[in-house]
């Protein structure tokens, strides 16, 4: 799974789903006002806690999908087929 500008959506709750065997790439801007870095960090920690293998690419900038994000996604997909 690839998450562009992903963030933690559950507030103070935690997820109960086991994600063992799941591979996730998160692509975020470090100054994204819609997906703040603290929320992104929480998402990474929660996915890892649930057993997923998580890779994060953090780039300078805000919300959206940049060409670098697309390159990173293509690279990740080629390594995770």
C-alpha positions, 0 to 999 in steps of 0.5 A: 500500500502507498499512502500519499500525505497519509496521517493518523486518523483515529485521534486517541484511539488505536487500531486493533487490526493485525497488519503482519505481512503488510508493506506500506510506503508513506510519502509526506511533506515535512510542513504539510498543514493537512497531515502534520508531522506529529500525525504522520509520526503517530501513523508510522508508529501505529502501523509498525506496532500492528506488525506492518513493514513501513517505509517513509519518505519525508520531503521538504514541503507541504500537502500534495504529490510531487514528482519525487513522490511518484519516483519514490512510489515507482521505486518502492513498487519495483522492490515490493512486487 
